[in-house]
Amino acid sequence: MEYFTMLTIVYVMGGQPLEAKILFASEDDCWNVLLDTNTIYDHINGEAGFCEVSDYPSKVVKPKIRPW
């Protein structure tokens, strides 16, 4: 089962440290944005980034409809 994952990017703007947080439906999507080139991490000149997996499933398996 996949869980929501929060990407946190730490960057500096105007001498102030800031954080950007983006929600992803899977951990793989989060790490792809963090590790690939020419992504938001590169555009805002991120200094640090990490992916936190939540306890909430991003895809819920629905029960089958009963014929009765």
N, C-alpha and C positions, 0 to 999 in steps of 0.2 A: 504494500500500500504506500502511496506517495503522500507526502505531507507538505504543507505550505512552507516556504523558506524565505527568510528576510535577508536581503543583501544590504549590508551597511558599508558605505564608503566614507572614509575620513579624508577631508581635503582642507586646504587653507585658502582663504580669500580675504584680501585686505588685512592680512596679519591675524585674522581670527580663525581658529579651527572650527570647522563645520562638519556635519554629518548629513548624508543623503541616504534614505532608506527606501528600498523598492521590494515589493512582494512578488514572489514567483511561485508557480504551481508545483515546481519540483526542484530538488537540490541540484540536479544536473544543469538545468537552465541557469540557475544562479551562478554556479562555478564557470559555466561557459562565458557569461558576461564578464566575470571577474578576471578570467585568465586569457581570453581572446584579445586580439589587437583591434584597435579602432572601435571600441565600445564606449559606453558612457563613462566608464572608469578612466579611460584615456582622455576623453574630451574635457573632463573636469579636473584633470591632473591629480587623480587620487593618490594619496600617500599610503593608505592602508585600506584593506577591505576584508570582509569575512561574511560567511553565510551561516545563518542560524536556523536550524530546522525546528519548526513548531510542533506542538502536540496535536494540531488539528489536521485531519486528513484533507487533501485537496481533491480527492476523488472518492466519493462515497458509493459503495456497492449497494444498489437498491435491491430490496427483496423481490422475488418473483411474484407475479400476480397469481393468486389462487383462483381456480375455476369456480369456486363456490361462493 
